[in-house]
Amino acid sequence: MLPELLQGIDAGGFLIIQDSASYSGRHLLKSFINSALDREEAVHVLGFEVSEEELKDGLKGSPIQRLHFHNAYTDPLGWTDHPAFTVHQFCLEELTRLVKQTSHPKPATLVIDSLSWILRHLSPPDVCKTLQQFRKGGAVRAIIGLLHADMHQSGTVGSVCHLATSVITVVPVVKGDKAVAKITKRSKSGKVMQDEEIFSIKDDFTVIVQGKPSQHGPKQADPKEQETDPTANLTFNLRLSDTEREAKEKLALPFVFSKEKKTALLHSGPGSGRILYEPDANDDYDQEDPDDDLDV
C-alpha cells in the first residue's frame, strides 16, 4: 500500500505521516515530495522545523524548480518587521494566496512541515477547520503533513487524524535502518483499509518495501500497546497448582445442599410435627372486613 500512496494521492486527499522521537518521518516526507516532483506537480512547503537548504538537501535535478518553500523557519512567530510566513497566517485566505502566487498547469500539493509546530501555537479546532476548508476548496490537489504524535495529547492527534484520508505511522524495527509503516487508508466510499509494511529509504529518497512484518520475525511492540502484568511482583501467589485446584473442586461448600439433604428437607418423615389452627367462638373475624378489629 505504501508504493500506491507514493504514486499519487487522490484529489482532495489528506495524508498524515505520524512519527515519534524513536523514528523521524521527515525522510519519508521528502520521499513524497520527490515523488510529486517526478509527476511534474508543483509542491508548496510550509517549513516550520527545518530550513530551506536542509529540506532541499538530496532533492536535486530540474524538478526542484517546482518546489516552492515558504519560510516559516526563520521567524515563525513574526517577531521581526518583515517575516516571510508566520504561524498566525495559517488560515484559508493566506494559504490560498500562497498557492496562487505561482502558475502551474497541474494542481499543486501542499506539504506542512510540521503540523505539530502549528498545533503548539494554534487551537486544534482552528487548525482542523482550516485544513478541512482548504482541502475541499480545490486550491491544491492534496495535503501532506508531518505530525509528531508524542508531542500532543491523544485527543488532539485523533482529531487531526480523523480528517485525514490516509495515515502512515512509522515505528523503528529492532535492528538496522528499516522501519515499519502502519497504514490506514479511507476510500471515498467509507471503506477503511489497513496494512503494515517494512521499508527502508535510500539516499535519493527512494522507498524500498521489503515485505510484511510477519515475514521478518516478530515485530517490535509499540510501547503504548505493551501491557504490564499486575501480578508480577507480588509477595503471594494468586495462581493455584493442579493439586490445589483438585482439592478446591472436591470441597463441599456449607450452603450448597446435596441431593440427599434436599430430599430429606422436602419430604417429611414419621414423627414430624405440624401446626393446626382452629378458630373458636371468641374470634371475631369478619371475612368481608378482616381489619374491622383494628382501631383505625
Phi, psi and chi 1 to 4 in degrees:
 res  aa     phi    psi   chi1   chi2   chi3   chi4
   1 MET       -  -30.8 -169.3  178.7  -64.9      -
   2 LEU   -61.7  -44.5 -174.3   56.6      -      -
   3 PRO   -60.8  -34.0  -24.1   34.4      -      -
   4 GLU   -65.3  -40.0  -62.9  176.0    3.8      -
   5 LEU   -67.6  -36.6  -66.9  174.4      -      -
   6 LEU   -67.1  -29.7  -75.7  165.4      -      -
   7 GLN   -70.5  -19.7  -70.1  174.3    4.3      -
   8 GLY   154.0  137.9      -      -      -      -
   9 ILE   -94.2  142.8  -52.5  170.8      -      -
  10 ASP   -58.4  151.6  -63.8  -24.6      -      -
  11 ALA   -58.8  132.4      -      -      -      -
  12 GLY    81.8    8.1      -      -      -      -
  13 GLY   -79.5  157.8      -      -      -      -
  14 PHE  -136.4  112.7  177.5   26.7      -      -
  15 LEU  -108.6  133.2  170.8   70.4      -      -
  16 ILE  -117.6  127.8  -70.7 -179.3      -      -
  17 ILE   -99.8  112.3  -59.8  175.3      -      -
  18 GLN  -104.0  119.0 -177.2  175.3  -63.6      -
  19 ASP  -126.2 -172.5   67.8   -4.9      -      -
  20 SER  -150.9 -176.6   62.5      -      -      -
  21 ALA   -67.0  -21.8      -      -      -      -
  22 SER   -76.7  -23.3   59.2      -      -      -
  23 TYR  -156.0  127.4 -173.7   86.2      -      -
  24 SER   -85.9  139.3  174.6      -      -      -
  25 GLY   -98.0    9.0      -      -      -      -
  26 ARG   -69.3  -34.4 -178.5  162.8  -74.2  108.4
  27 HIS   -64.9  -38.6  -78.2   76.8      -      -
  28 LEU   -67.8  -35.5 -176.1   59.0      -      -
  29 LEU   -61.1  -42.0 -179.7   70.7      -      -
  30 LYS   -68.8  -27.0  -64.9  174.5   73.9  170.3
  31 SER   -66.2  -39.4  -63.0      -      -      -
  32 PHE   -68.2  -37.0  -84.8   92.5      -      -
  33 ILE   -63.0  -45.4  -65.3  174.9      -      -
  34 ASN   -61.9  -40.3 -159.6   29.0      -      -
  35 SER   -66.7  -38.5  -61.6      -      -      -
  36 ALA   -66.7  -38.0      -      -      -      -
  37 LEU   -67.0  -36.4  -66.3  175.0      -      -
  38 ASP   -66.8  -25.0  -69.6  -20.8      -      -
  39 ARG   -86.6   11.4  -66.9 -167.9  -59.2  -90.4
  40 GLU    64.0   34.5  -61.4 -177.3   -4.6      -
  41 GLU   -97.6  151.4  -62.7  178.2    5.4      -
  42 ALA   -84.4  139.3      -      -      -      -
  43 VAL  -124.0  124.4  178.2      -      -      -
  44 HIS  -107.1  126.8  -69.4  -99.3      -      -
  45 VAL  -115.7  124.4  179.5      -      -      -
  46 LEU   -91.2  103.9  -62.2 -178.6      -      -
  47 GLY   -98.9  105.5      -      -      -      -
  48 PHE  -102.3  -30.0  -74.3   92.6      -      -
  49 GLU  -105.1  -24.9  -68.1 -170.7   -9.7      -
  50 VAL  -131.9  158.7  -63.1      -      -      -
  51 SER   -76.4  170.4   63.2      -      -      -
  52 GLU   -64.9  -38.6 -178.1  175.9    1.7      -
  53 GLU   -64.6  -41.8  -67.6   74.9   15.5      -
  54 GLU   -68.8  -37.4 -175.0  176.4  -11.3      -
  55 LEU   -67.1  -40.3 -180.0   79.1      -      -
  56 LYS   -82.5   -4.8  -69.5 -176.6  177.2 -179.9
  57 ASP   -64.5  119.2 -175.6   24.5      -      -
  58 GLY    96.6  -18.1      -      -      -      -
  59 LEU   -94.7   84.9  -58.6  174.0      -      -
  60 LYS  -111.6  162.9  -60.4  178.6 -179.9  180.0
  61 GLY   111.3  177.9      -      -      -      -
  62 SER   -63.7  -32.6   57.7      -      -      -
  63 PRO   -62.3  -15.5  -23.0   33.7      -      -
  64 ILE   -64.1  -18.0 -160.5   67.8      -      -
  65 GLN   -68.2  -21.9  -61.2  175.9   -3.6      -
  66 ARG   -90.0    5.9  -65.0 -168.3  -60.3  -87.4
  67 LEU   -96.4  116.9  176.9   62.0      -      -
  68 HIS  -110.6  113.4  -53.4  -78.8      -      -
  69 PHE   -98.5  122.4 -174.8   84.9      -      -
  70 HIS  -102.0  110.1  -56.5  -74.9      -      -
  71 ASN   -75.0  100.6 -174.9   10.5      -      -
  72 ALA  -109.9    9.6      -      -      -      -
  73 TYR   -86.1  -37.2  173.6   74.9      -      -
  74 THR   -70.5  -47.0  -55.2      -      -      -
  75 ASP  -140.3   74.7 -173.6   14.2      -      -
  76 PRO   -70.2  -21.9   25.5  -33.3      -      -
  77 LEU  -106.0    2.6  -62.5  177.7      -      -
  78 GLY    72.1   42.3      -      -      -      -
  79 TRP   -81.9  -20.5  -70.3  -11.6      -      -
  80 THR   -93.4  175.1   60.5      -      -      -
  81 ASP   -73.8  -30.9  -64.7  -26.6      -      -
  82 HIS  -132.5   73.2  -57.8  -73.7      -      -
  83 PRO   -73.2  147.0   27.7  -33.8      -      -
  84 ALA   -73.0  -51.4      -      -      -      -
  85 PHE  -154.0  135.1 -172.2   83.4      -      -
  86 THR  -118.9  165.0   67.3      -      -      -
  87 VAL   -66.7  -26.4   68.1      -      -      -
  88 HIS   -74.9  -10.1  -56.7  -68.7      -      -
  89 GLN   -89.4    5.1  -67.5  177.6  -87.7      -
  90 PHE   -78.8   83.9 -172.5   78.5      -      -
  91 CYS  -147.6  169.2   60.3      -      -      -
  92 LEU   -61.1  -43.8  178.1   62.4      -      -
  93 GLU   -65.5  -46.1  -65.5   76.1   12.4      -
  94 GLU   -68.6  -39.6  -71.6  -65.3  -31.3      -
  95 LEU   -65.6  -40.2  -66.1  178.3      -      -
  96 THR   -63.8  -39.4  -56.2      -      -      -
  97 ARG   -64.6  -40.7 -179.5 -174.9   62.5   83.5
  98 LEU   -62.5  -44.8  -75.5  179.9      -      -
  99 VAL   -68.3  -36.2  173.3      -      -      -
 100 LYS   -81.7   -2.2  -68.9 -174.7  176.7 -178.5
 101 GLN   -66.2  -29.6  -76.3 -179.8   -8.4      -
 102 THR  -111.0  139.3   57.3      -      -      -
 103 SER   -99.3  131.1   59.3      -      -      -
 104 HIS  -151.3  139.0 -165.8  -91.1      -      -
 105 PRO   -63.1  -30.7   20.5  -32.7      -      -
 106 LYS   -99.6  149.2  -69.9 -173.7  177.4 -177.9
 107 PRO   -60.1  144.1  -22.1   32.3      -      -
 108 ALA   -86.5  166.7      -      -      -      -
 109 THR  -114.9  130.8  -62.9      -      -      -
 110 LEU   -98.8  127.7  176.6   66.9      -      -
 111 VAL  -115.1  127.9  176.4      -      -      -
 112 ILE  -112.3  115.9  -54.9  175.1      -      -
 113 ASP  -125.5   87.7 -176.9   15.7      -      -
 114 SER  -136.1  167.5   68.7      -      -      -
 115 LEU   -65.9  -28.8  -79.2  168.4      -      -
 116 SER   -62.5  -39.9  -68.1      -      -      -
 117 TRP   -62.9  -40.0 -142.8  100.4      -      -
 118 ILE   -69.1  -41.9  -60.5  173.7      -      -
 119 LEU   -67.9  -20.2  -72.6  168.1      -      -
 120 ARG   -78.0  -14.1  -62.0  -70.6  -68.9  179.5
 121 HIS  -125.5  -11.3  -65.1   84.1      -      -
 122 LEU  -124.5  156.0  -61.1  179.0      -      -
 123 SER   -71.8  142.8   65.6      -      -      -
 124 PRO   -56.1  -39.4  -27.1   35.2      -      -
 125 PRO   -61.7  -38.9  -25.8   35.9      -      -
 126 ASP   -66.7  -40.1  -69.3  -19.5      -      -
 127 VAL   -64.5  -45.2  175.3      -      -      -
 128 CYS   -63.9  -39.6  -67.8      -      -      -
 129 LYS   -63.6  -44.3 -179.6 -179.8  178.3 -179.2
 130 THR   -64.2  -43.3  -60.6      -      -      -
 131 LEU   -61.6  -43.3  -70.8  170.8      -      -
 132 GLN   -67.0  -42.5 -175.1   72.8   -6.2      -
 133 GLN   -66.8  -42.6  -69.5  176.9  -17.9      -
 134 PHE   -70.3  -34.7 -168.6   62.5      -      -
 135 ARG   -66.5  -38.0 -176.8  170.7   71.1   90.3
 136 LYS   -89.5   -7.6  -67.4 -175.6  174.5  -64.5
 137 GLY   -75.2  -19.9      -      -      -      -
 138 GLY    86.9    4.3      -      -      -      -
 139 ALA   -72.0  -28.8      -      -      -      -
 140 VAL  -128.5  160.7  -66.6      -      -      -
 141 ARG   -78.2  -40.9 -176.9  179.3 -176.4  -84.6
 142 ALA  -156.2  163.9      -      -      -      -
 143 ILE  -124.8  134.3  -59.1  175.1      -      -
 144 ILE  -124.7  126.6  -56.7  174.4      -      -
 145 GLY  -130.7  144.0      -      -      -      -
 146 LEU   -98.8  131.0 -179.3   63.1      -      -
 147 LEU  -131.0  123.8  179.6   63.6      -      -
 148 HIS   -89.5   99.8  -50.4  -48.0      -      -
 149 ALA   -65.7  -30.6      -      -      -      -
 150 ASP   -80.4    3.5   51.0   -4.3      -      -
 151 MET   -96.1   -6.8  -71.1 -178.4   58.2      -
 152 HIS  -131.6  164.6  -47.6  -78.4      -      -
 153 GLN   -71.3  153.9  -63.7 -179.4   -7.4      -
 154 SER   -61.1  -31.7   58.3      -      -      -
 155 GLY   -65.6  -39.1      -      -      -      -
 156 THR   -66.6  -44.5  -59.8      -      -      -
 157 VAL   -62.4  -43.1  175.5      -      -      -
 158 GLY   -64.2  -37.3      -      -      -      -
 159 SER   -65.5  -44.2  -61.2      -      -      -
 160 VAL   -69.3  -42.8  177.8      -      -      -
 161 CYS   -67.2  -24.0  -69.1      -      -      -
 162 HIS   -66.1  -27.9 -177.4   72.3      -      -
 163 LEU   -76.6  -23.2  -61.4  176.3      -      -
 164 ALA   -75.2  146.2      -      -      -      -
 165 THR   -85.3  -22.0   55.2      -      -      -
 166 SER  -145.6  138.0  -59.8      -      -      -
 167 VAL  -128.2  126.0  178.2      -      -      -
 168 ILE  -114.3  112.8  -56.9  175.7      -      -
 169 THR  -100.8  121.0  -57.2      -      -      -
 170 VAL  -105.1  130.6  -69.6      -      -      -
 171 VAL  -134.1  148.5  -65.3      -      -      -
 172 PRO   -77.3  158.1   29.1  -34.3      -      -
 173 VAL   -93.6  176.2  -64.7      -      -      -
 174 VAL   -66.2  -43.5  179.3      -      -      -
 175 LYS  -128.6  155.3  -63.5  180.0 -179.8 -180.0
 176 GLY    80.9 -173.8      -      -      -      -
 177 ASP   -98.2   17.9   55.9   -8.6      -      -
 178 LYS   -84.2  166.4  -54.4  179.3 -176.1   64.8
 179 ALA  -146.4  165.5      -      -      -      -
 180 VAL  -110.3  129.4  176.0      -      -      -
 181 ALA  -103.3  114.9      -      -      -      -
 182 LYS   -96.8  111.4  -59.1  179.5  179.8 -179.8
 183 ILE  -109.7  133.6  -54.0  170.7      -      -
 184 THR  -125.9  120.8  -59.7      -      -      -
 185 LYS  -124.5  131.8 -178.5  179.9  179.3 -178.0
 186 ARG  -109.9  124.0  -58.9  179.1 -179.1   89.9
 187 SER   -83.5  170.5   61.2      -      -      -
 188 LYS   -65.6  -25.9  -66.3 -178.3  178.9  179.5
 189 SER   -78.5   -7.7   61.5      -      -      -
 190 GLY    99.5   -4.5      -      -      -      -
 191 LYS   -71.2  136.5 -178.6 -179.8  179.0 -179.2
 192 VAL  -108.9  125.7  178.3      -      -      -
 193 MET  -117.4  138.8  -64.1  172.4  -72.2      -
 194 GLN  -128.7  147.3  -66.2 -177.8  -29.5      -
 195 ASP  -157.7  158.4 -164.0    8.5      -      -
 196 GLU  -132.1  132.5  -68.1 -172.3   12.3      -
 197 GLU  -140.5  140.0  -65.0  173.5  -26.3      -
 198 ILE   -87.7  132.3  -66.5  179.8      -      -
 199 PHE  -141.5  163.2   71.9   96.0      -      -
 200 SER  -139.2  159.0   60.4      -      -      -
 201 ILE  -121.6  126.8  -58.9  176.6      -      -
 202 LYS   -79.8  177.0  -61.0  172.4   65.0  175.8
 203 ASP   -64.8  -28.9  -67.0  -21.1      -      -
 204 ASP   -91.1   15.2   59.4   -8.7      -      -
 205 PHE    66.8   26.7  -61.7  107.0      -      -
 206 THR   -82.6  131.2  -58.5      -      -      -
 207 VAL   -92.0  127.3  176.0      -      -      -
 208 ILE  -111.6  114.2  -53.6  -62.4      -      -
 209 VAL   -87.5  127.7  176.0      -      -      -
 210 GLN  -112.3   15.5  -57.7 -178.7    4.0      -
 211 GLY   114.3 -169.7      -      -      -      -
 212 LYS   -89.5  155.8  -51.9  -67.5 -176.3 -179.0
 213 PRO   -60.0  -31.5  -25.0   34.1      -      -
 214 SER   -67.5  -22.9   57.9      -      -      -
 215 GLN   -82.7   -7.0  -60.3  175.2    1.5      -
 216 HIS  -124.6   35.0  -66.4   76.7      -      -
 217 GLY    85.3 -178.6      -      -      -      -
 218 PRO   -64.9  137.4   23.4  -32.7      -      -
 219 LYS   -81.0  157.7   63.7 -179.6  179.8  179.9
 220 GLN   -73.7  132.1 -175.2 -177.0   24.4      -
 221 ALA   -75.3  143.0      -      -      -      -
 222 ASP   -69.0  131.3 -167.8  -20.0      -      -
 223 PRO   -57.0  -30.7  -24.6   32.6      -      -
 224 LYS   -71.2  -23.0  -64.8 -178.1  179.5  179.8
 225 GLU   -94.8   -7.6  -62.3  176.8   -4.9      -
 226 GLN   -75.1  132.1  -68.0 -179.8   -8.9      -
 227 GLU  -111.6  133.0  -63.1 -177.7   -1.4      -
 228 THR   -87.5  149.1   58.4      -      -      -
 229 ASP   -84.7  114.3 -174.7    4.9      -      -
 230 PRO   -69.4  -14.6   24.0  -32.7      -      -
 231 THR  -100.2   12.4   65.1      -      -      -
 232 ALA   -70.7  -38.7      -      -      -      -
 233 ASN  -114.3   29.7  -60.9  -42.0      -      -
 234 LEU   -80.0  151.9  -65.3  179.2      -      -
 235 THR   -86.1   -3.4   57.3      -      -      -
 236 PHE  -131.9  163.5   52.2   90.3      -      -
 237 ASN   -99.6  127.7 -173.1   17.3      -      -
 238 LEU   -95.9   -4.5  -68.3  178.4      -      -
 239 ARG  -105.8  150.8  -63.3  178.0  176.0   84.9
 240 LEU  -102.3  143.1  -62.2  177.0      -      -
 241 SER   -79.3  171.8   63.4      -      -      -
 242 ASP   -61.8  -40.6  -64.7  -21.1      -      -
 243 THR   -65.3  -43.2  -54.9      -      -      -
 244 GLU   -66.4  -37.5  -67.1  170.9  -21.7      -
 245 ARG   -67.1  -39.0 -172.3  176.8  -68.0  104.6
 246 GLU   -66.1  -40.9 -176.3  178.7   -4.5      -
 247 ALA   -66.4  -34.8      -      -      -      -
 248 LYS   -66.2  -39.9  175.0 -174.1  174.2 -176.9
 249 GLU   -68.9  -27.7  -66.6  173.5   -5.9      -
 250 LYS   -84.7  -12.6  -68.0 -178.9  178.5 -179.9
 251 LEU   -71.9  130.5 -178.9   64.6      -      -
 252 ALA   -89.7  121.7      -      -      -      -
 253 LEU   -75.7  147.1  -61.5  178.5      -      -
 254 PRO   -66.0  -27.3   22.5  -33.3      -      -
 255 PHE  -106.7   14.9  -61.2  102.8      -      -
 256 VAL  -104.3  113.6  176.9      -      -      -
 257 PHE   -82.4  138.5  -68.2  166.4      -      -
 258 SER   -77.8  170.7   63.0      -      -      -
 259 LYS   -63.5  -39.8 -175.6  176.8 -179.6 -178.7
 260 GLU   -66.0  -38.7  -67.5   77.9    6.7      -
 261 LYS   -69.9  -37.4 -168.1  171.2 -176.4  178.9
 262 LYS   -63.0  -41.9  -71.5 -179.1 -179.4  178.6
 263 THR   -64.1  -40.6  -55.6      -      -      -
 264 ALA   -66.9  -33.7      -      -      -      -
 265 LEU   -78.5  -33.3  -67.3  174.6      -      -
 266 LEU   -81.9  -27.1  -65.8  176.4      -      -
 267 HIS  -115.3  112.6  -59.7  -78.1      -      -
 268 SER   -77.2  140.4   57.4      -      -      -
 269 GLY  -100.8 -173.8      -      -      -      -
 270 PRO   -64.6  142.7   21.0  -31.9      -      -
 271 GLY    91.2   -5.3      -      -      -      -
 272 SER   -77.4  143.7   59.6      -      -      -
 273 GLY   -97.5  158.7      -      -      -      -
 274 ARG  -134.5  154.0  -68.5 -175.7  -60.6  170.4
 275 ILE  -107.5  121.7  -61.2  175.8      -      -
 276 LEU  -115.8  139.4  -60.3  176.9      -      -
 277 TYR  -123.4  125.9  172.0   72.5      -      -
 278 GLU  -121.6  114.5  -65.5 -178.5    0.4      -
 279 PRO   -67.7  144.4   23.1  -31.3      -      -
 280 ASP  -105.7 -171.5   54.6   16.2      -      -
 281 ALA   -70.6  -26.5      -      -      -      -
 282 ASN   -75.0  -14.1  -65.1  -33.7      -      -
 283 ASP   -75.8  105.3  -69.1  -22.2      -      -
 284 ASP   -85.9   88.3 -173.8   11.4      -      -
 285 TYR  -117.5  116.0  179.2   73.6      -      -
 286 ASP  -101.6  117.7 -171.7   -4.2      -      -
 287 GLN   -67.4  -28.5  -68.0 -176.6   -6.4      -
 288 GLU   -77.5  -28.4  -65.8 -177.5   -1.6      -
 289 ASP  -138.1   84.5 -172.6    7.1      -      -
 290 PRO   -61.9  -23.1  -17.9   30.6      -      -
 291 ASP  -100.4   23.1  -60.2  -30.8      -      -
 292 ASP   -66.0  -31.4 -178.1   56.7      -      -
 293 ASP   -79.3   -4.7   58.9  -24.2      -      -
 294 LEU   -84.6  140.6  -59.7  177.6      -      -
 295 ASP   -87.4   75.3 -173.4   13.5      -      -
 296 VAL  -127.6      -  -65.9      -      -      -
